[in-house]
Structures are given as C-alpha cells and as structure tokens.
Amino acid sequence: MNSLLHAAELAPKKRNCSPRSPEEFEAAVTRHTAWAVGRHLLAPKDIPHYRLALPDLIGHAYPRARGPELDLLLDILGWFTILDDRFDGPVGHRPKDAHALIDPLLGILRYPGPPAIAPEDPLVAAWRDLWHRQAGPMPDTWRHRAAAEWQACLTTFLAETHHRAGGTTPDLSETALLRRHASCLYPFMNMLERVRGTEAPALLLAEPALYRLRAYTADAATLINDLCSLKREEGLPAVQFNMVMTLQRTHGLSRKQAVQVVRTRVRRLRDDSEVLRGHLLRRHPAAGWYLNGTRDMVDGLHVWAGTSRRYHP
C-alpha cells in the first residue's frame, strides 16, 4: 500500500464480498479489451500493460455489478482514462486541439444523433456508443442530470489546457473545483443507478445532505488518487493540478507538509460522509443501495490506487 496513504489510518471499512467469480470478472475484462481494440482506442501490443492498470478499479468499486452493466463500467473507465492520458501529451497544451476533441463529446450529450459524415476521432466514436449505452434505458431526469455532470467533467480538460497554454496556474479554490469534476466521480456515482436499473428516489435526490455527500465522495476519491499518483505526476513536464502540488505552490508547504494536509482532509471527508450517510439512511432506508454504493466507490479506489501498476510499476 502506498505509504502516502498511511493505510492503517485510511483503511476502508469492511465491505461486502462480490457475488462475482474471478472467472466472470476476467471474462468481462477480456470483452472490454476486445471492445477497446475494436474501437481503435488500444493497439493489441498495449493490452498487457493496460490490463494491469485499470479494470480492477471497477472490480473493487462496484462489487455487485455483473453482465452488461459490468461491461459498460469497464468500457467507460477505459475510455475516460485513455482520454485523460491524451491530455498528458501535446493536446493538453493546445487549446485549439483540446476543443477539437472535447467539443464533439459535448455535442453528443446535447444531440446524440448519428455520426458525422467525416471520420470521427476514435475517442469520439467510442463516446457516442458509450453515451447511448448509458442513457438508453434510463428516464429523462437521469439523462439530463448525467449529461450535465459529464459536461462538468469534460470541460475541466479545456480549463486545464488553457492554464497550461497561458502559463497560468489555478488558485487553491479553483483547483479544488477542477479536481472535483475532473475525477469523473459524479458520472460514476450516476452509474450506481444505471447498474441498478432505476433512479435513486426523488426525495433522496432533493436532499441538501445528499448534495454534500456526493461532493465529499468526489473530493475524497480525488484526493486519494492525488496522493497515489503524486510520484507519477511529479515526473511529467507539464503543470499538474494535483492537490499536493497545488498546496506546495500556493502555500509554500514542503512536500511532506502538503501530503499531511491532504491525508487529514481525506480522513475528515470520510468521517463526515459517514455522518451524512447515516442521517440519509434513517430518512431513506430503501435507498441504502445507493448510499452504501458511494462508500464502495471510495473504498474501492483506495484499495486500487494504493497497489495499481498504473502508479506503482
């Protein structure tokens, strides 16, 4: 486990065992990599490294997902990570190129029609498939919410690219908002409902406490990822938006001090989330599947990020 996390202090609470067999999950991973290769997102030579990096995150974070829903989760995560990695390269420094990639993705959220006559970037064509598979069976209220939160996620790529191109860096509050949405946690929280096949109860969705719980879930998962990805991101030439690095830059903290601040914040977020979750469970006991699912996501990311070959070759 990554020493930056101090596993004994941040260790996830006991989680339910997955009903999936290892063979079932491995078959889903095989289907996912075939999808990614067929969509020209991966070359066959990339598969051994890629499979070590990603799919287990879904296995940990969605312990009860199976069948087509498990396939969809794996495909979304793979697609999003390949998109994210694209912005570590030249696209992440060129606003015009960034808009050329992101704007069609946003357009699909607004007008999910047939593809344009001109060939699409494979990432765009794959996103058209993924959005159709996400939204198709869900009610309009879910689609509108999911589209808005995907838009908030995808536009962070544009904001970060403009900062790099202009030689500017966001302050602490802007970094916190960028990281909250760049992490893709809001869309993946919506996928709890998609996996279940139904929206969370409307009364729960209207609760201010749920708004806070979702924000705390996104922030905790993002900060855990920032701790585990720190060494990797410190080695990249471009300006990174990792919260540890931001604290060092904006507050003059040492690396050790900044790591401690982030670790403390993660503990507080997880403690506060449990208080909110308990309050909401008392008011909406039938929504335990959704509320407990937000915990599974943070626990799963913690387990994965501390051991993943993506961060620990």
QUIPEBEL-V875343 format. One record per helix or strand. SS is the DSSP state (a for helix, b for strand). FROM is the first residue (numbers start at 1). TO is the last residue. Records with the same first field share a line. If there is no record, write none. Layout:
SS = FROM-TO ; FROM-TO
This chain:
a = 3-5 ; 7-10 ; 22-38 ; 44-53 ; 55-61 ; 67-86 ; 90-93 ; 95-110 ; 122-135 ; 140-166 ; 172-182 ; 185-196 ; 202-205 ; 208-234 ; 243-251 ; 255-283 ; 285-305
